[in-house]
Amino acid sequence: MMRQILSLLCLVSLACSKHVAWRPDGTEYSARTMERVWRVLGEFPVIDGHNDFPMAIRDLFHNDIDAVNFDHDLTQEAPWNDFYMNHCDLPRMREGQMGGQFWSAYISCEAQFSDAVQLFMEQVDIIKQLVAKYPNDLKWAVSSDDIEAAISEGRIASMIGVESGHAIGSSLAILRSLYELGVRYMTLTHSCNTPWADAAQVESGDFPVRADGITQFGQKVIHEMNRLGMLVDLAHVSSDVMRQVINTTLAPVIFSHSGARSVCSNVRNVPDDVLQRMPEVGGLVMVNFFTCYLSDDCRERDVTVLDVVKHINHIRKVAGVDYIGIGGDYNGVPWTPVGLEDVSKYPSVFAALIEDQEYEWTDEELGKVANKNLIRVLREVEGVRDRLAAEGLRADNTWVPQGDLGEDTGCMSEVEQA
């Protein structure tokens, strides 16, 4: 095993030596800096919390996996070379020193109260087909042990995160079914409220509050996710939901692709009082690369990798180094920072951290941001699952109350009466 690891590190070093990383001002990072980056990422390759490539497969090819040449340079291949969110392919993932990816199963809010469950299932299916098509590069992973095994084999661990609670149709049985299909996190909302949880946009006034945070049924969703061993993802929810979930959960939570609200005031980011509770709950904030989640003046200047560093450093200051990860949101955002144009650029984040003056980052701390924190959090969630199973906790078969659904029952044949 050690020989395999050393061989892998040697291959990584050789591959990386062919690529140059650039500072936002156009100068090269120093050789000393990059030697550290390759060393750290050779041992702790990046695990990213959120990538929307499966959405592009749906939008461009109607989920025809045979039409997707993921092992090609898609910057040179139609229709990708004209696609405004062309951020990812296998060559660029390798160049970016990736060891794992949570692929997003996402369907827009228009499907809520209609055919959302079916469409989300289709996205879970296409992710599994993508992973199966490239077995030499991608490895299906449903546990922390699977992730570590993939890294030891030189493959990219591939997990599924479902982006928005409307995927379950307010059904705990569907939640369990998604877990059985391999889903390992669920974002509680997207850009719409669910009947049992409020989205971030209630704070910006885009639409009214529905659940005043989470309802009692929303608490049951959290506890069933804890029982299953599924990560609770608080990206996209209102700050009241963040606080109430932290008060409710039995296991660590994550923000799969969010930033620090004190650095950028967008409601998609995490307030300081919530960051302060990350050590209490064992949580993880995986920093998003969308320019307008990084800086309030994103339309007036070039946002760069240094803005990502500001978010990482702020989360470190408020929560601590054990509660930071990377969640680039590639293939899901129209604009990315200068220096972080696609998944090949992750090394630039670590180079910028090394050269930043606010903290003197050790290799161990950089490794935590790259993947160790995420693996630790998932393992802790699995530990809660195992403890609850040993205590005999069984599946919750509660139906969502009609009071939560309100008038959104037109496509339902059975509704629990209040």
C-alpha positions, 0 to 999 in steps of 0.5 A: 500500500505504501508503495502505491501511495508513493507511486501515486504521489510521484505521478501527481508531482510529475503531472503538476510540474507541467502546469503553472499557477498564476496570481491575480496580478498575472505573476507566477506563484513562487516555486517554493509555494507551489512545491508546498501546494503539490505536496499537500494536495498529493497527500490530501487531494481536494474534496469539493462539496458541490458541482452541478455538472449533472444539470448540464447533462440534462440541459444539453443532452436530455441525460443521454450519457453516451453523448457526454465525453467527460474524459475529453477537454470540453473547452475544445468540444461542442456544445461545451465550448459555447456553454457559459458554465463549462467548468469541469471535465476529467482532465481538468479535475485531475489537473485540479488535484481532486480526490472527491466530488459531491455531484449535485442532483438538482431540479428547479423549484418549478417542479415542486408540487408537481413532478419533482420526485421523479425528476430528482430520481432521474438526476440521481440515476444520471450521476450513477451512470456518469460514475460507472462510465469512467471506472478508472477515474471515478469511484462510487462512494457512500461512506467516509471509508469509501472516500479514503479508499478512492483516494488511496487508489488514485481515483476521484470519490464520487458522492451525491448531494440532493439540492433542495428538500422539494426532492422528497415531496415532503415524504420521509419515505422518499427521503429514505429511498434517496438514501438507499440510492446513495444520496449522502446529503440533502440541501433543505431548500433551494431558491424556494421555500418547502412546506417545512423550511424557509429559503434564504430569499425570505430574508431579502424579501423575494418571497414571504416567510412560510414556515418561520424557520422549520416546522415540526415536520421539518424537525422530523426531516432533520432527525430522520436524516440523522438516523439515516446518516445523511448530511444535513446541508444548510446552504440556501436556507434562511438564517432562522432555519440555520439556527433552528436546525443547529438546535434540533440536529443530533449530528454535524451539519454542513454548508455545501457551498456558502460563504461568510456573510460578514465578508459578503452580505448576500443572504446565501452566506452564513452569519457570524453567530451561526459560524460561532456555533460550528464547533458546538455542532461539529459543522463545516462551511464549504466556501462557494466560488460564485463571484456575487457570493464572495463580494458585494461589489462583484459587478463593479470589479474583478473578484479574484481568488484573494476574495475566497481567501478572505472568506476562508480566513474569516471562517477560520477566525470565527469558527476555527480551522476545523470547520472550513471546506471547499464547495466551488459550485462549478457548473452552477454559476455564471461567473467565477473569480479571476484565477478560479475559472474552472476545477483545474484551479483549486491549487491556486486557492492553496497557493494564495492561502500560503502566501497570504499574511493573515495566517501562517498556514501549516500543511496539516491545516491546508489538508484539513481544508482540502479534505480532512474536515469533510471526511471527519464530519461525514464519519461523525455523522455515520457515528451518530447513525450507528449509535441511533441504530444501536439504541433501536431507533426506527424509521419515522412514518409521519406524514406531512400535515395539511397545515404545512402544505396549505393549498399546495395539494393539487397534485396529491391524492392523499393528504394527512388531515389537520 
